[in-house]
Amino acid sequence: EYLDATPNAEQIFGTQEYLNTYGVGFPHYWFYKIEFVLWYFRDQLNKQEDWESYKMTARNSIEHIGPQNPRDKRDEVCIATKDTMGNLVLVTRSINSEYSDKAYGVKQSMFENKKAKGNIDSLKSDLIYGENDWNDEKANEHFEQIMTLLDDYFEEHN
């Protein structure tokens, strides 16, 4: 009976409060799973060409897209969602140090420059930095998009 049960993202992740609780302590496995699911649905996301040469590599550092400790109060774009899955990506330590607590627009520009050279930090980052701006509402929308894709994936594979 357990093996026949079809999990959905809500059952796996729990509630958004669960995600808010874990923040940077959220298991890295789920960041990797999200990367795979994004890659799996790359056609649906109209990212086939952009993500064609993407290679998943080891990452071990959680980056806050909306800075955790903004250098300027005007750069504080994510307050309620700062430590939620909607505002977090898994990157290498060097990229995390590079982005540091810079403003969203600065990080976005740095990301786009690397992407133009064929380097994508993460697929999740690519979706996020495709936005003109970043705030709690955008982080929540991103989170909902991820949850929907996870639900679709688990439904398709059970």
Buried (B, 14 or more C-beta within 10 A) or exposed (E): EEEEEEEBBEEEBEEBEEBBEBBEEBEEEBBBBBBEBBBBBBEEBEBEEBBEEBEEEEBEBBBBBBBBEBEEEEBBBBEBBBBBBBBBBBBBEEBBEBBEBBBBBBBBEBBEEBBEEEEBBBBBBBBBBBBEEBBBEBBBEBBEBBBEBBBBBBEEEE
